[in-house]
Amino acid sequence: MSIIIRGGTVVNAGSEACADVLIVGGQIAAVGSDLDAPAGAREIDALGAFVMPGGIDPHTHMELPFMGTVASEDFFSGTSAAAAGGTTMCIDFVIPAPQENIVEAWKKWREWSQKAACDHSFHVAITWWDDTVSRDMGILTQEYGVNSFKHFMAYKGAIMCDDEVLVNSFSRARDLGAIASVHAENGELVHRLQQEIFAKGITGPEGHPLSRPPEVEGEAANRAIRIAEVLGVPLYLVHTSCIDALEAVTRAKLEGQRVFAEVLAQHLLIDDSVYRNKDWRFAAHHVMSPPFRSKEHQAALWRGLQSGMIQTTATDHCCFCTPQKEAGLDDFRAIPNGTNGIEDRMSVIWEHGVRTGKLTPSEFVAVTSTNAAKIFNIHPRKGVIAPGADADVVVWDPEASRTISAKTHNQNIDFSIYEGMTVTGIPALTISQGKVVYEDGELKTVRGAGRYINRPCFPGYWHNQTLRNQLAEPTAVDRS
C-alpha cells in the first residue's frame, strides 16, 4: 500500500521545509507541496510534526555471547524496540572467538539475524590474525557487504588485539577500501588495575570505573589514531566517552586525518555517581565499558557533538538482566558489561539536545541517522528523506511526552538506565521499508521482515591523497 504523509516539516541533515512525502513500493517516490497520491493510498496527517529519516544506530549487540552469558535482547525484540524509538536500522557486530573463522562467524550471526524486524548490517571484529583472516576479510567485503572491521584494544585474555594485529588488519582494511574501527581502552592497563583494585578489597561495581580511568581510553585512542595515520586508513572510534579521547580525535581531525568519533547517548547524560549507589543491582546495571564518567566529560562530549568533532550517536545496546549481572556479585570483574538504550536514544537526545538548544533539528538528524549512513556508505539509500531513498521514516511529535520505565519499555531487559526520565519529543509513527511498524504506542513489527543491508567499500578512495581528507558521499548505492 502507498502512503502519503501530509503537512509535516521534512527535516534532513541540511534542510527543513514544509512538504508532503509520498511512499510507493517501499521507497520515497516524491517530496513536495500538494502531491497527488495513488488511489487507495493511506494519508497520514503530520501537521505540527517533523518528518525525518529513521534513526540508524551504528553500534548494537543483539544475542551477543559475552562474559559467560548471552545478551537478553534478540534480533527481533531488539529491532522492534528500535522501531518504537524511531530507529529503523542498526549495525550490529560479528565477534568471532580467537581462532574462529571470520566468515563462518558472519554466517552464524546472519542466521541469528534472520528474525530481525527492521533493516540491519554487520561490522566484523578481528580478534586474531593469520593469512586466512586476511583472505577472509576480502571475502567479507566482496561477497557479504561488510565495509568495517572492529578491533578491541581491551578484554585481555579474550578478544583483545595487540599492536601486531592492529597493524596487519588496518593495512588490509586500507587495501580493501574498508574502515578500521576500535574499542579504545588499553587492555594491559585495565587488566593490571583490575587486579590491584580487587586485591585492595574493592569488589563491588565501584571498582569498575576505577579500573578504567579516562587515561586508558585516551592512550588507546591516540595509539590507534597514530597507527591509522601512518598506514593511511580511515578510523572510526566507537563509544568515545572522555576528554582524553576527544582531544586525540580533535587533534587528528585538525591535522587533516580521516577520523570519525561516535558517542553513546548514555555517556552524554549519565555520570559516574551511579557506581556509588548503595543498591548493588542498580550500580551493576550501569557497568559497561568504557564506564560512565564525571560531569566535565559529559560537557566536553556535548561540545564535541556540536562542533562536529563527534559525528554519530549510538547506544552499544547490550542487555543483561539482573540475574545475569549477579554473576559478578562478589567480583566487579565478572559483571557482564552492557546497558540498554536502543528504544530511548533518539528521544533522550532530542530532550537534552534539541530542546535545550544544543542541537538544531537538522543537526539531530545528522547525528542520529545521516552521518552514520554516509560514513558506512549506505547514503543516499538511508539517512535522507528524498526520492529514491528507502522509505524508513519517523513522524516525530515534538510536543508529546513519555516517562521512560522498564515497566513499559519494549526492550527485553528488567532495568532501564533512564528509569523515571520524562522526555518530550517522541515518535508518533515509524515506517520501515514503506510499512508502518509503530504507531501511537503500538508495535506492528513483523518477525523476519528486516533485510540485511550490504555496505560496499570505497575502492580507491583511501589511496588518493586529495580525497583522503574528504567525507565520502557516494551517489551510487548497492541495493543487493
N, C-alpha and C positions, 0 to 999 in steps of 0.2 A: 504494500500500500504506500502511495505517495503521501508526503507530509508537507504542509506549508506552515511556517512559523511567521506570524504577522505582528508587526508593530513594535518589535523589540529593538533595543540598541545592540547592534552587532559589534562585538569587540574583538579585534585582532591585536597582535603584538605591536602593530604600528598605526592603528587607526580605530576610531569609533564612529559609527554612523547609524542612524535610524534606517532600517531596511527589513524587507521580508526575506526569508530563506526558504527556498524550495528544495525538497529532498525527493529524489526519484531513484529507485533501484539501488539503495544503499550508498549513494553518493550525493553530494551537494550539486544540484543542477543549475541553480541561479541564485544570485543575491542582488536585490534591487528594490525599487519602490513599486508598490501596486502590482506585484507579479500575478500573472494568471496561473491557476493551478489546474492540473488534470481533473477530470471528472472523478468523483469519489475520494479525492484527497482529504486526509484529515487536516483540519485547520486548528492551529494552536494559537491562542491569544497570548502574546508576550508583552503586552503594553505595560510599561513600568519595569520590565525585566531586562537583564542583559542576556544576549545570546552569544555564547563563547565556545571555542573549541573544547572538546572533552579533555580533561586532565590526562597527562602522561606521567606516571610515577616511574622514574628510571632506576629504582632500587627497591626491590621487594624479595622476600624469601618465603615462598609457599612450600609447604611439605618438606622443609629442609631437615635432613638428618644432621643433628649437631649436638655435641656435648652429651652423648649418650641417650638422646631422645629425638623426637621428630616434632617440628613446629606444628601447632594445632590447626593452623589455617591451611586448607587445601585450595587447589586452584579454582574450584567452583565457589566455595564460600568466600574466598579472598577477593576474586574478581567481582562477585556480586556486591560485597561490601564496598568495593571501589566505586561501582556504579551508583550506589546510594549516596556517595560523597561527591559525585561529579567527575570521577576519574574513569576513563574509557579504555585505557591501555596501561599495562605495566611491562617493565623489562625486568625479568627475574634472573636468577643466577644458577647456572650449572656449576656445581662444585665437586669435581672428581676427587676421590681419595688419592693420596700419593700412590703412584704406580698404576692407577686406574686409567684405562684408555679413554681419552677425552671425547672421542666420537661416540663410543658406547655410552659414556655418561650423558652426553647430549641426548641420545636416543631414549635413555631411561627417563630423564626429566621430561622429554617431549611426550612420552607415554602418560606420565602423570598429568601433564597439562591438557590432555585431550578433553578433560571435563570443564575447562575454563569457560566462563560465561561471556567474557569480553576479550578483545584482541590482546596479544602478548608477544613477547620475544625473549631471547636469552642472551645475556653476557655469558662467557665461559671462563671459569677460573683456571689458571695454570698453577698447579701445585707441585709439579716436579718437571724434570727435563731430561730428554734424550732425543735422538734423531726422529723417533716415531712421533713425539709431541710436535716437533717442527713440521713434519709431514701432515699430521692431522689438523694442525691449525690451518693449513692450506685447504684441506678438505672441508673444514667447517665454514671457511669464508666463501668458498666456491660453490658448495653444494647445499649448505644448510643456513645461509643467510645470516651468519654471525660476523659482525664487524668490530667487536670489542672484547678484549681479554683482560680479566681481573687478576690481580696479584695481591695476596695477603702478606703484608710485611709483619704481621703479628701471628699469634697462636703457634708458638714454638712447640715442636714435637707432634704437630698435627698437619696443618696446611700452610705453614709459613714458608715464604720464598726467601732464599738468601740472594746475595747480590749476583751470583753467577746465573741463577735462574732469571732474575730480572733482566740482566744484560742480554741473555740469549733470547728471551721471549720478547722483550722490547724491540730487538733488532728484527725478529721475524715479523712482528706486527707491522713495523715500518715497511718492510718489503712487500707485505700483502696489502698495504693501504688501510690498515685497521688502526684502532685506537687502543692504547695501553691504559689500564685503569689500576689504581692502587687503593687498598685499605692501608692508610699511612699511620702505623704505630711501630716503634722499634721493639720488635718481639723479644730480643735479648734483654733489653732493659725491663720490659714488662715482666718477663719471667723472673729476673733477679729480684725486682721489687715485690712481686707476689710472695716469693719465699721469705724475704726479710720481714714483710709486714705480718704474714701469718705466724712466723716464729716469735713475733712480739706479742702474740695473743690476740691480735685483731682478726677475728674470724667472720664477722658479720658483713653485710653489704657496704658498710662504710669503708671497708678495706679496698673495695673495687676502684673508686676514683683515686685513692692514694697510690695504687699500683700503676695507674695510667695517667700521670700528670701531663699537662699541656706540652711540656718539653719533649716527651717521647713521640708525640704526634708531629710536632714541629720538625724534629730531626729527621724523621722518616719522610715527611712531605718534601723537605728540602733535598734529601738524598735522591728520592725518586725523580724530582724535577730536574736535578742536575744530570742524572743518568739519561733522562729523556732528552735533555738539551744536547748532550754530546752525541747521542745516537740519531737525533733528528726525528723523533716520533712524537705525535701528539699525545698528551697525557690528561686523563680525567681523574680527579681526586674525589672519591666518594666521602660522604658524611664529614665534611670539614667542620670542626667543632670548636676551634680555639684561635686566638690571636696569633699564636706562633705559626700555625699552618697557613693562616690567611696572609700573613706577612710574606711567607715564602712564595705563595701564589702571586701576590701583588707585585713583588719584585720581578718574578719571571715574566709576567704579562707586560710590565713596563719595559722590559728588555726585548719585547717582541716575540717571546716564546709562545707557542700554541699550548696553553694550559687551560683546562676547564675545571671549575670547582662546583661541587654540589653541597648544599646544606640541608639537613633534616629539619622538618617543621618543628619537631620537639626540641632540637637544640636551640632554636630561636626563642623558645617560650619557657622552658623548664630549667631550673638551676640545680646546683649540686646539694642544696639543702634536703632534697628528697632522701638522700642516703643516710641522713641523721635522724629520720623519723623513727620513733620508738616502736612502731609496728614493723616487725621484721619483714612480713609479707609485702607490705606497701613498699618498703625500701627495695626489696628483692625484685619487685616487678619493674623497677627502674634500672636494673642492671643491664647495660648494653655497652658496646664498645664502638667508638670512644664513649666515655661516660658523660653525663651532664656536667657542665662547667659552671663556674661562678658568673655573676651577672655581668661583669665587664666584658666577658667573652660574647655573651648574647648581644650586647650593644654593638660590638665590633662586627658580628656576623650580619646584623641588620644593615650596617653601613656597607659591608661588602656586597650584599644583595642589591642595595640601592645604587651603588656605584658601578655595578656590572662586573666587579671582580669575582663574584659568585654568580653563576649563570642559571642554575637549576635548583629546584626544591624536590625533596624525596621523603621517604619515610623509613627505609630499611625495615619495612614491616615484617616482623619475625615474631610470631606469637607463641608464648609458652604459658600454660595455665598454672594456677597456684601449686597443685601437686608436682608439676614438673620443676618449678622454681625451687621447691623444697628439697630437691636433690642436693642443694648446697646449704642446707640448714645450718651445718656446723663448719662450713668452709666456703667463703665467698668465691673461691676459685672454681667451684663446681656448680655455681648458679648458672643455668643456661642464659646466654646473652641474647636479649631481644625485647622489643616492645611493639605495641600495636600502633596504628595510625592511618592506614590507607583510606579509611572512611572519613577521616577528620581533616586531612591535610589541607584541602582547599578552603574549608570553612574557617579553620583557625588562622590561616594566612590572610584570608580576607578580613577577618575580625581584627587582627593585630597588625596587619599591613595596610590594607586599603582604607579601612575605617579610621585608622589613626593618621592617615596622610603620608605614611612611609612609601606606599606604592600607589600608582595610578591603576585603574582597571586594565589598561593595556600592558603595563609592567607586570601585573598579576598574571595575565595570560602568557606573557613571555616566560616567566619563571615557573609556572605550573604546567606548561604544555609546549609552547613553540620552540623554546631554546633546546629542550631535550630532543624534539623532532629534528631540528637542524643538526645538532651535534652527532646524533646517531643515524642520520641520513634517511629519515622517513618523511621529511618535509619536501614538497607540499602535500603529500598524501595525508599526513597527520599534522595537527598543530595549527590549523588555519580554517577559518570559515570563508571558503572561496569555491567557485565552480571547479569540479573535478576532484575535490578532496573527499576523503571518506566522510560519511555522514555520522561522525562522532561529535555530538553537540550537547552542551548543557545549557538549559534555560535557568538562569540564576536570578533568584528573588533577593534583592538587596535589603529588603525590609523584614523578611521572615526570620524567625529565630528558633533555635532549639537548644536544649541543655544536654550536653554530652554525658552519657552514662553507660556503663557496662550492662545495665539492666535493659537498655533499649537499643543498643547498637547492633549492627549486623555482623560484626567481626566475631570470629569463633575463639573468644577468649573471655575469661571471667573477671577481667580487670580492664580499666581504661586509664591511661596516663593523664587524660584530660578530664577525669571524673568531676562533674559539677560545673564545668566551664560552660557559660552561655555564649553562643555565637550568633551574631546577626549577619545574614547573608548565607543562604543555603541553596542547594539545587531544588528547584520546583519539579524539574523533569530532566531526565538524562536519556539521550538517544545514542545507541551503538549500532553501527552498520545500517543506519536508517530505521531501526526499530526501537520503540520506547522500552527501556529496561528498568526505569524507575520513575514513578510519578506520584506526587502528593503523599510521600511517606510509604509507598508500597513498592516493593521489589517485584519486577516482572522478568527477571533474568531466566535464561534457558540453559540448562546444563549442556555443555559441549558446543554452544553457539560461537564461542570465541575462536578466532583464527590465529595461527602462528604467522607473524609478520617478518618476512625476510628484510634484512638491513644490509644493502650492498656496501662494499668497501669503496674507498676513494682512490682508485688506481691512478698513480702518477702524481697525485696532489702533494704527497708528503716530500717528494724528491725535488719539487720545484721551489727554489728559494723565494721567488716572488710570491707564490701562493701560500707558502708555509705559515705566514702570519695573518692569513685571512680566514674567517669562519666560512667553511664550505657551505654553499647553498645550492645544491643540485636542483636542476629543473626536471630531470627525468627520474621517475620513480619506478622501481621494480615492484610490480603487484603480484608476483608469483608467490 
